[in-house]
């Protein structure tokens, strides 16, 4: 439907951008974060099992290992980014009132940033032993 009856601009047709103006980039970013989480889930589960039953000193000792802290930080970044993209797609598809859509996307961005920041802070604090 790219004939004269189309409401899309010629530039949008060439770039294959949809209504969200992001085209397939969100699709590929979500697949990339999903692949990262698939690769990281086994090490994360192993770390969580190692942390079971430990007190704060034991957890700090385990998390004090640089490779473990890096694995957890990568998992946090990938999962919160994946969560943000997924929820944004749902909001864009199902919220039709523009002001509510904008407010919802802003709240989603803030929430995902807050979760990532708090999680990263917790891992860094525990891994530094402070």
N, C-alpha and C positions, 0 to 999 in steps of 0.2 A: 504494500500500500504506500508506495512512494511517489505516486502520481500527483497531479495537480490538486486532488482532493485531500492530500495529507496535510495535517496541521504542523508537522515538524519542519524545522528550517533545513535548508540544504546542508548546512554545516553539521547539524545534529544527525542527519541521515548518513553523512560520510563518517562521522565519528562513532556511529551506532550508540549514541547516548540515549538513555530512556528518560523518564520523567524526573528521576533523582539526579540526573546529570553526572552520574558516576559510572555509567555503562557497566561493564563486567568487572571493573576493578574490585568492587566489594566482594563479588563472587569469588574471585581468585584469592583475595586476601583472606576470606573466610576458609577457603580450602587450604591455604598455606598454614594458617593457625591451627586448623584441625590436624594437618599432617604433623606439625610440631608437637601437638599434644599427644598424638598417637605414639610418637617416638619417645616422649618424655614420661608417659604414664607409668611404665614399668619401673623406672628408677624412682619416681615419686612414691609409688606404692611401697617399694622396698624401704625408702627413707621413713615413711609413715609407720611401717611395721617396726622399724628399728626404734622409733620414738615412743611406741606404746609402753606404758608403765614407767616411763622415765620421769624424774623430777626436772626442775628447771636447769639444774647444773648438768644433769645427764643430757638433756636436750641441747644445751649450749655446747656441750662437748661434741655431740654428733654434728650439729649445725656449724660448728667452728671449722669444719673441713671445707676448704674452698670449693672442691668439686660438688659437694652436696649443696652448698649455698647457691652455687651457680645454676645447678639443675632446678632447684626450687624457684629461683628468681625467673629463669626462662619459662618455667611452667606457669607462673603467676602472670607474666606479661602476655604469653600466648593465650591463656584462658580468658583473661579479662578483655583482651582485644577481640577475641572470638565472640565473647558475650556481648560486647558493645555492637559489633557488626550485626550479629543475629537479631538482637532486639531492635536495632534501627530499621532493619528490613521489615520486621513485623509492624513497627510503628508506621513506616511509610506505606505499607500495603493496606493497613486496616484502620488507621486514623484519618478521617477525611476532612475534618475541620482544620484549616491551615494553622490557626493560632494554637490550637491544642496539639497539633502535630509538632510544631516548633518547640513548644514547651516540653513535650514528651521527649523529644530528641535531646534537648538541653539537659533534662533531668537524667536521661539515660547516660549521656556523656559524663555528667557530674558523678553519678553513682559508680560507674565503671572506674573512673579516675580515683574516686575515694577508696574503693575496694582495693585497687592495685596499689595505691600509695600506702594504705594501712598494712597490707600484706607484705609489701617490700620492706617497710619500716620494721615490722615484726621480725622478719627473717634477718635483716641486717643487725638489729639489736640483739637477737639471740645468738647470731653467729659471731658477733664481736665480744660476747661474754659480759656485756655491760648490764 
